[in-house]
Amino acid sequence: MEWVILSAAGRLARVDVAESPWQARAAHSPRVDHDVIASAALAVDGYVAAVSGSGMAYRVGTEQLPSLVPGGPWSLWDATTTASVINLPENEHIVGLYSLDIDAAPLALGTTGGVVKRVVPEYKGWEDWQVMAVKDDDSIVGVTQAADAGELVFITSEAQLLRLSAREVRPQGRTAGGMAGIKLPEGSEVIFFGSVSKEDREQAVVATMAVGPGSPACIKVTGWPDYPAKGRNTGGVRTHRFLKGQDHLALAWVGLPPVRACDASGTPRNLPAATDRRDGTGAKVYGPFSAFG
């Protein structure tokens, strides 16, 4: 199966593997620069869709992307930039990929303002098309594909995590603006949106990094089953307890282990090995961290 991978640094490549890229990458060692995966999608007839923060989707052909060796390790340091294959408006960026398979699970999108939407994949040969109407003061923070049996997840800057059933979000048309996903207090925003499939619930993990002007950063990794499910438009549960001098989460991610991290240049960063309880403080880390994946 041909997959397209989006790296944490915004570079694109393709790889032919029988399982998801995260599962295939788990066996890759040692780490290499630019090996953190931000998003991946299964190609259909040589194409995938890339979604921008404003809710536009763009067709991306796999032929114009470099091919990675399936056995890895995968470094996307010299892969194709999104800007070189997608004509994006100024100040726009790609937040994720999705498959154009009409039989795939609905596309789910979450915004920094806590709005959620699911839309049945639709593709009629367009070069670009709208998948969500996004308000001017909002932007999409994550995209994923989630069947009714799966679960959606929001994580906020104030360290709240909302786990909810995907079936609570009924699919809407492409131009609809979505519905309330997570309830946000003033000054808070969503920093991660994603999904966990029914098959992955027991293995998935949650990674968070708390920061602040008066304390070193702290990172922790917790099992997904530790988090109770809540209803849509609620505040969720605490996912990271701040130490004195910390005031927000800078990074968050949910997916299959092992979690990987990098700095802004794509250089691998080591993560604490030990897991922590759901509302724990994590382990102190030093040096720059830019992304989990």
C-alpha positions as CSV (number, residue, x, y, z in Angstrom):
1,M,0.0,0.0,0.0
2,E,1.3,3.4,-0.9
3,W,1.2,6.0,1.9
4,V,2.1,9.7,1.9
5,I,3.8,11.0,5.0
6,L,3.9,14.6,6.3
7,S,6.9,15.3,8.6
8,A,6.8,17.6,11.6
9,A,8.9,20.0,9.5
10,G,6.3,20.1,6.7
11,R,8.0,17.8,4.2
12,L,6.3,15.2,2.1
13,A,7.4,11.7,0.9
14,R,5.8,8.4,-0.1
15,V,6.4,4.9,1.1
16,D,5.0,1.4,0.2
17,V,4.2,-0.5,3.5
18,A,1.5,-2.9,4.4
19,E,0.7,-1.3,7.8
20,S,0.4,2.3,9.0
21,P,3.6,4.3,8.8
22,W,3.7,4.6,12.6
23,Q,3.5,0.9,13.0
24,A,6.2,0.3,10.3
25,R,8.5,3.0,11.8
26,A,8.4,1.5,15.3
27,A,11.0,-1.0,14.2
28,H,13.4,1.6,12.8
29,S,16.6,2.2,14.8
30,P,18.6,4.2,15.3
31,R,16.8,7.6,15.1
32,V,17.6,9.9,12.2
33,D,16.9,13.6,11.6
34,H,13.4,14.5,10.4
35,D,11.8,11.1,11.3
36,V,8.9,12.6,13.3
37,I,5.6,12.0,11.4
38,A,2.9,14.6,11.7
39,S,0.3,13.0,9.5
40,A,0.0,10.2,7.0
41,A,-2.7,9.0,4.5
42,L,-3.2,6.1,2.2
43,A,-3.0,7.1,-1.5
44,V,-5.7,6.2,-3.9
45,D,-5.0,6.2,-7.7
46,G,-1.8,8.1,-6.9
47,Y,-3.3,10.9,-4.9
48,V,-4.0,12.1,-1.3
49,A,-5.6,15.3,0.0
50,A,-3.7,17.9,2.2
51,V,-5.8,20.1,4.5
52,S,-4.8,23.7,5.4
53,G,-5.6,25.6,8.5
54,S,-8.3,27.5,6.8
55,G,-10.3,24.4,5.8
56,M,-9.2,24.0,2.2
57,A,-8.1,20.6,0.8
58,Y,-5.6,20.3,-2.0
59,R,-4.9,17.3,-4.3
60,V,-1.3,16.0,-4.0
61,G,0.0,13.5,-6.6
62,T,2.4,10.9,-5.3
63,E,4.5,10.8,-8.5
64,Q,6.1,14.2,-7.6
65,L,7.2,13.0,-4.1
66,P,10.4,11.1,-3.3
67,S,10.1,7.5,-2.3
68,L,11.4,6.2,1.0
69,V,12.9,2.7,1.5
70,P,10.2,0.6,3.3
71,G,12.8,-0.9,5.7
72,G,13.8,2.6,7.0
73,P,14.9,4.5,8.9
74,W,13.0,7.3,7.2
75,S,14.6,10.7,7.1
76,L,12.5,13.4,5.3
77,W,15.3,16.1,5.6
78,D,15.5,16.4,1.8
79,A,11.9,15.5,1.0
80,T,9.5,17.7,-0.9
81,T,8.2,20.8,0.9
82,T,4.5,21.3,0.9
83,A,5.0,24.8,-0.6
84,S,6.7,23.3,-3.6
85,V,3.7,21.1,-4.6
86,I,0.8,23.1,-3.2
87,N,0.0,26.7,-4.2
88,L,-0.9,27.9,-0.7
89,P,-2.1,31.5,0.0
90,E,0.3,33.6,2.1
91,N,0.4,32.7,5.8
92,E,-1.3,29.4,5.2
93,H,0.1,26.0,6.1
94,I,-0.8,22.3,5.8
95,V,-2.0,20.6,9.1
96,G,-2.6,17.1,7.9
97,L,-3.4,14.6,5.1
98,Y,-6.3,12.3,4.4
99,S,-7.2,9.5,2.0
100,L,-9.5,10.1,-1.0
101,D,-10.9,6.6,-0.8
102,I,-14.7,7.1,-0.9
103,D,-15.0,4.0,1.4
104,A,-12.7,5.5,4.0
105,A,-13.9,6.6,7.4
106,P,-15.2,10.2,7.6
107,L,-12.7,13.0,7.8
108,A,-12.6,14.6,11.3
109,L,-11.3,18.1,11.9
110,G,-10.7,20.1,15.1
111,T,-9.9,23.8,15.5
112,T,-7.9,25.9,18.0
113,G,-11.3,27.3,19.2
114,G,-12.6,23.9,20.1
115,V,-14.9,23.3,17.1
116,V,-15.2,19.7,15.7
117,K,-16.5,18.4,12.4
118,R,-16.8,15.2,10.5
119,V,-17.4,15.1,6.8
120,V,-17.7,12.1,4.5
121,P,-14.8,12.1,2.0
122,E,-15.9,13.5,-1.3
123,Y,-13.7,14.0,-4.4
124,K,-14.7,14.9,-7.9
125,G,-11.4,15.5,-9.6
126,W,-10.9,19.0,-8.1
127,E,-7.4,20.5,-7.6
128,D,-8.7,22.2,-4.4
129,W,-11.9,22.3,-2.4
130,Q,-13.4,23.3,0.9
131,V,-13.8,20.7,3.6
132,M,-14.8,23.1,6.5
133,A,-16.0,26.6,6.9
134,V,-13.6,28.2,9.5
135,K,-14.1,31.5,11.2
136,D,-11.6,34.3,10.6
137,D,-10.4,34.1,14.3
138,D,-10.1,30.3,14.2
139,S,-8.0,27.7,12.4
140,I,-7.8,23.9,12.0
141,V,-5.2,22.4,14.3
142,G,-5.6,18.7,13.3
143,V,-7.2,16.4,10.8
144,T,-7.8,12.6,11.1
145,Q,-10.1,9.9,9.8
146,A,-12.5,8.4,12.3
147,A,-15.1,5.8,12.0
148,D,-18.2,5.8,14.3
149,A,-16.5,3.2,16.5
150,G,-13.4,5.3,17.0
151,E,-12.8,8.2,19.4
152,L,-11.8,11.8,19.0
153,V,-9.4,13.7,21.3
154,F,-8.8,17.4,22.0
155,I,-5.9,18.6,24.2
156,T,-5.8,22.2,25.3
157,S,-3.1,24.6,26.4
158,E,-4.5,24.5,29.9
159,A,-3.8,20.7,30.0
160,Q,-7.4,19.5,29.6
161,L,-8.0,16.4,27.5
162,L,-11.4,15.5,26.1
163,R,-12.0,12.0,24.9
164,L,-15.3,11.5,23.1
165,S,-17.0,9.0,20.8
166,A,-16.7,9.9,17.1
167,R,-20.4,8.9,16.6
168,E,-21.3,11.9,18.7
169,V,-20.2,14.1,15.8
170,R,-22.6,13.5,13.0
171,P,-21.1,14.0,9.5
172,Q,-21.9,17.3,7.8
173,G,-21.5,18.7,4.3
174,R,-18.2,20.1,3.0
175,T,-19.1,23.8,3.5
176,A,-20.6,23.4,7.1
177,G,-18.8,25.0,10.0
178,G,-18.9,22.1,12.5
179,M,-20.2,22.0,16.0
180,A,-18.9,22.6,19.6
181,G,-16.3,20.0,20.5
182,I,-14.6,21.0,23.7
183,K,-15.6,23.8,26.1
184,L,-12.7,26.2,26.5
185,P,-12.2,28.8,29.3
186,E,-11.1,32.3,28.3
187,G,-7.4,32.4,27.3
188,S,-7.2,28.6,26.4
189,E,-6.9,27.1,23.0
190,V,-6.7,23.6,21.5
191,I,-3.1,22.5,20.7
192,F,-3.8,19.0,19.5
193,F,-6.7,17.2,17.8
194,G,-6.7,13.6,16.6
195,S,-8.4,10.2,16.9
196,V,-7.8,6.7,18.3
197,S,-9.4,3.8,16.5
198,K,-11.2,1.0,18.3
199,E,-8.4,-1.4,17.6
200,D,-5.7,0.9,19.1
201,R,-7.5,1.9,22.3
202,E,-5.4,-0.4,24.6
203,Q,-2.0,0.5,23.0
204,A,-2.4,4.3,22.4
205,V,-0.5,6.8,24.6
206,V,-0.8,10.5,25.4
207,A,2.4,12.7,25.4
208,T,2.4,16.2,26.9
209,M,5.0,18.9,27.6
210,A,4.4,21.6,30.2
211,V,6.4,24.8,30.1
212,G,6.6,28.2,31.8
213,P,8.9,31.1,32.5
214,G,9.9,29.9,36.0
215,S,10.5,26.2,35.5
216,P,12.2,23.6,33.3
217,A,9.9,21.9,30.8
218,C,8.3,18.6,31.9
219,I,7.3,15.8,29.6
220,K,5.2,12.8,30.5
221,V,3.6,9.8,28.6
222,T,0.4,8.2,29.8
223,G,-1.7,5.3,28.5
224,W,-4.9,6.2,26.7
225,P,-7.0,3.8,28.8
226,D,-6.3,6.0,31.8
227,Y,-8.5,8.8,30.4
228,P,-12.3,8.5,30.9
229,A,-14.5,9.4,28.0
230,K,-16.7,12.5,28.3
231,G,-19.5,14.0,26.2
232,R,-19.1,16.6,23.5
233,N,-19.0,20.2,24.6
234,T,-17.6,19.4,28.0
235,G,-14.2,20.5,29.5
236,G,-12.6,17.1,29.6
237,V,-10.2,16.0,32.3
238,R,-6.8,17.1,33.6
239,T,-3.9,15.6,31.6
240,H,-0.9,17.3,33.1
241,R,-0.3,18.9,36.5
242,F,1.8,22.0,36.3
243,L,4.8,22.6,38.6
244,K,5.4,26.0,40.1
245,G,6.5,28.3,37.3
246,Q,4.7,26.3,34.6
247,D,1.6,27.8,33.0
248,H,0.7,25.9,29.8
249,L,1.2,22.9,27.6
250,A,3.5,23.7,24.6
251,L,3.2,20.2,23.0
252,A,0.7,17.3,23.0
253,W,0.1,14.2,20.9
254,V,-1.9,11.0,21.0
255,G,-1.1,7.9,19.0
256,L,0.7,4.5,19.0
257,P,4.0,4.1,20.8
258,P,6.8,4.7,20.7
259,V,6.4,8.5,20.8
260,R,9.2,10.4,19.0
261,A,10.2,14.0,19.5
262,C,12.4,16.5,17.6
263,D,13.6,20.1,17.8
264,A,12.8,22.7,15.2
265,S,15.7,21.6,13.0
266,G,14.4,18.0,12.9
267,T,17.1,16.6,15.2
268,P,15.8,13.8,17.4
269,R,15.2,14.6,21.1
270,N,15.2,11.9,23.8
271,L,12.0,11.4,25.9
272,P,11.7,10.2,29.5
273,A,11.3,6.4,29.5
274,A,8.9,6.2,32.4
275,T,5.2,6.8,32.2
276,D,3.2,8.8,34.7
277,R,-0.3,8.9,36.0
278,R,-2.9,10.9,34.2
279,D,-2.6,14.1,36.2
280,G,1.1,13.7,37.0
281,T,3.8,16.3,36.6
282,G,6.1,14.3,34.3
283,A,9.9,14.4,34.2
284,K,12.1,17.5,33.7
285,V,13.8,17.9,30.3
286,Y,16.3,20.4,29.1
287,G,16.9,21.8,25.6
288,P,14.5,22.6,22.7
289,F,11.5,20.4,21.8
290,S,9.4,21.3,18.7
291,A,7.2,18.4,17.9
292,F,5.9,14.9,19.0
293,G,4.8,12.3,16.5
